[in-house]
Amino acid sequence: MENSFVKDMTIGSPVKLLLSFALPMLIGNLFQQFYNMVDSMVVGKYVSADALAAVGATGAVNFLFFSICFGMSTGIGIIISQYFGAKDDEYVRRSIANSIYVLMTAAVVMGILGFVLAEPLLKFLNTPENIIGDSILYMRITCLGLMAVAAYNGISSVLRALGDSKTPLIFLIIAALLNVVLDLVFVIVFHWGVAGVAIATIISQGVSALGSILFAFIRNPYFRMERSYLKPDRAIIKKCIRLGFPMALQSSMIAVSLVVLQSIVNSFGSVVVATFTVTSRIEQLVQQPYHSLATALSTYTGQNIGANQIERVKSGFRKCFLIMGVFTLCMLPLAQFCGHTIMSLFTNEVEVISIGVRALKITSWFYLYLGIIYITRGLLNGAGDTMYSLINGVMEMIGRIGFAKPLTMIPGVGVWGLWIATGLTWFITAIASLIRYWDGKWKRKSVVQASNCCG
């Protein structure tokens, strides 16, 4: 079954399919980062550098609680893409219906935990006294909106698994524009400070989620299902958890490593916290083409694994790798020579800009390894190789925790060790990713067909 909102990626040119899928994803991800960055820009420009630092200090901790929902969304997408590739329409519908129960349960639990643990966790991380109040407020408000975030990510994952990367883009653009307007109104007109940007983000995500869900039920044939499909299916829920939990655990490990790194960042004071916040936002922006290609490759892999077309998966991987390499070569000179202009978009603080310019020059030399992580992870996730998710999480956790503190203690390195640690973490994780791809176990990881294995 195929219409303009469903795309079969088991036939046709791999390059054309991957690029046509990745481009809307890239635009959407850029808009996503845009309205995340608008939060930082508005707070940094119209409130204070301390307020900017307060928002940044919650990033790693928020990611820790959000990661469970993100991981579950990814696992659900893999299952649906593989059933779709196997042309099993009934189980596509059953998987969509049962994904609701998994995601909403995870969102409620993690939202409550995040709200309750916000203050003790931020205190444990030695968040500077002058920003901790705003940090707690920002984190609690965003955790209250976790159901909206989970709903949008869940419906987007389902739609992309079916080959539709355009519908999530449409509603993400609407959300981004709404977020900009609400940020400006809540902060400049109402003077709500960090609370204003948090509330604006939640409202925007909620609108995006609701719009995507309603549109999918109206236009996508796989969302038109009989009542029997809505009955909880323990086997499908178990598969969702089996695939989603390792990915959630991977994200949680990365989040823990970021939390530890944030605690080290906090020890250098609010100026470095503000700088690290801005450079992290910029890195997130740089990652979007990698992320878009990886998501395209994951859907492509899932569908073709379901259809038992291993050589086609390998071909797609090689094409994605080349595209990633070209993008990396384009980004390097921008980070090396335009850092001052980029940093100035976020803050007027001279010291923050100065530190940030050098920090960008450090991490940009490691962008290639970051791209390798994304592309390889996209293929392995699409194939259902959940064990790699754990390996990836462990490598990132070991890297950040193992490198950051020792590097910052070396004379002549000091604060720059924060960004060097990030680059080295990307390097070792990229090597682990390639080793996992080369060992070939991913060829036998289909969750749809037990017999789906190739030599």
Helices and strands as residue ranges (DSSP letters): H 14-46, H 49-57, H 59-85, H 89-124, H 129-144, H 146-161, H 166-184, I 185-189, H 193-219, G 221-223, G 227-230, H 234-266, H 270-306, H 310-337, H 339-344, H 350-364, H 367-383, H 386-408, G 414-416, H 417-439, G 441-444
